[in-house]
Amino acid sequence: MIASLRGTCIDVAGSSVVIEVGGVGYAVTVTPAHALTMRHGAEVFVRTAMIVREDEHLLFGFETTDALRVFDLLRSVSGVGPKSALGVLAHMDPGQIATAVAHEDDAAFRKVSGIGPKTAKLITVALAGKLAAFEQPAAVTPGSATGAHPASDDVVIALVGLGWREDAARSAVDAVVTEDPAAATFGTQALLRAALGALRPAGAGR
């Protein structure tokens, strides 16, 4: 069982990355937002879930232990395979998934490709009471400073790693936190996606 990988990123394409460890390249499937944080030639670390089938061995990678644990819980639901589980994590972070389940918000899961109404409803029923540890406490209020968001510094570092100037990256994160009422519930990946959306139209910082 491969539980984690630390090595050099030698290829990134969409949601697929190749991590070289000891001369061996491991193909790992991650969320698109996670892939954006990786650069060719940089050292990376991912927690992994290894799915063994008769005709293939698959590796799925995650930034956090929470994401990996939620991935495994999602896969325990009938009708949810590893690709669908990763699809859910591409749309929502563990805290948002926990909140959706707690509020029986199956509509949040219907937005994910490959998950129909019945499966979405089943997720909220099957995981009820199992995600309390991932629920996010209320934290940032709209209008607060960038540094008040627990993920802001990590997102700025990721954006700088992608080639943006630090001042432009921090301004984008600050804009998201102050202008988006939902920013208080964002995890690292959600905040990164929003900040990238704020940067790209203007082409800032390149």
N, C-alpha and C positions, 0 to 999 in steps of 0.2 A: 504494500500500500504506500503510495506517494502522498504524504500529508502536506508537504511544502517544498518550494524550490527557491534557491537563491543562486543567481548567476547573471550572465550577460544577456541582455536583449539583443538578438541578432536579426529579428524581423518583426514588423508590425504591419498588419493589414486588416483593417476593419476591426472585428472583434477577435481576431486570431493573432497570437504572438508566439514567437519561438524563443525559448530561453535556453541558453547553452550552459550546462553544468558539467564540469569535468570532461569537456570534449564531446558531450552528447547533447543534441538539441531536442528539447521537449516542446511539442506543440500544445499550447494551452488556449482554451477559449475563455474570454473574459467579456465584461460588458464594454460597449463602445467608449463610455466615459473613462473606464479604467485603462483601456488601451491608449487613450489620449495622454495619460500621465507617463507613458513609457517612451523612451527615446532609444534609437538604435545605438548600440555600444555602451549603454548605461547599465549599471548593476541594478537588478530588480529583485524584489522578494514577494512571493505570492503564497498564500495558503491555498491548498488544492483539495479538490474532491476527485477521486479516481473512479470512473464508471467502467466496469468490465462487462463486456458483452461477448457473445460467441464469436462475432466477426470483427470486433474492434475494442480497443482500450482508449477511453477518452479522459482528458484532464480538463477540469474547469478551475479557473483561478479567481481569487478574491483578495481584496485589500485588507479586510478585517476578519477577525474570528466571528464576529456577529453576523456578517454577510454569509459566511460559510455555514454557520448554524441554521440561519433562516433558509438557506438553499436546501439543506438536508430536510428541514421541516416541510418545506413546500413539496419536495419530492415524495414525502410520505403520503401526500394526498392522492387518492385514486384519480388517474387521468392527467397528472402533472409529471411530465418527464423532465430530464435535466435541462433541455433547451428552453422549455417553457418556464421553468423555475428561474433560470438565468434571465429570461426575458422580463420576468416580474422585477428582479433586482436591477434591471437596466432602467426601469421606469420609476421605481421607488426604492428608497433605502430601508434598512430594517425597521427603523422607527416609524416610517410612514406605512409600511406593511402592517406593523403591529396596530397602528391606529385604525387602519382600514378594517382589520379583522375585529377589533374591539367595537367598532361602530357598525359592524355588519354591512360595510360598504362594498358590496360585490361589484359595483360599477367600476371601481378602481382597477379591478383585475380583468374586467372585460375589455379594457383598453389594450391589453397585451395580446399580440398576435399569437394565435394558436389556442387561446383560452376562451371557450364559449360561455354562455350564460350559466349552464348547469355546473360546469367545473368551477366557475368564479364563485358561485353560491356555495359549492362544496368546500372551497378553500376557507371561507369565513366560518363555516360550521365545524369543519374538521380541526381547524387551528384555534378555535375559541379557547381561551385560557392558557394557551401554550406560548404566547408571545409577550406576556406581561413584562418580562425582563428587558425587552427591546423598546418599550414605549419611551418616548422622549419627553422629559419634563419641559414645561413652558420656560423659555429662556429669553431670546432676543425679541424686543418689541420694535416695530417699524420706526425708523428714525434714529436708532441707536448707532453707535460707532462701529466701524468694521471689526475692530478687535474684540467686540463684545460677542461676536458669533464664534462658537467653539471651533468651527472648521475653517475660519477665514485665513489663518496663517498657512495652513496646509494647502489651501487652494491657491494662495498667492505663490507659494513655492512651486506648485505644479505648473502654474501658468508661466512663471519665469523659466522653468525647465523646458517649456514648449516654445520659448523664444520671445515672449513678451517682456517689455521693460517692467521693472518692479513697480514703478509709480503708476503705469497704465494698468497693471494687473490689480494693484490695490484699489485704484479708483473704480475699476469695474466691479470688484467684489463689494465695495462700499455702496455703489449705486444699486446693486441687487438687494443688499440688506436693508437699505433705507427706503427703496421704492416698491419692493414686492412684499405685500402683506403676508404671503406664505413663507417668506424666507426664514422665519423663526423655526419652521419645522424641517428645513433642509438639512440633509446630511452632507458629507463631503462631496459625493458624486453629484448630487442634485445642485449644490452650490457651484460646483465646477462647470456643469452644463449651462447654468444660467449666466455665469460670468463670461464664458466663451461666447454665448449669444449676444452679450452686451459688447464684447470686443470686436467680433468679426464684422458686423455691418459697417463700423467706422474704420476698420483696418488699423486700429490704434496700436501703437507700441511696437510695431514690427521694424 
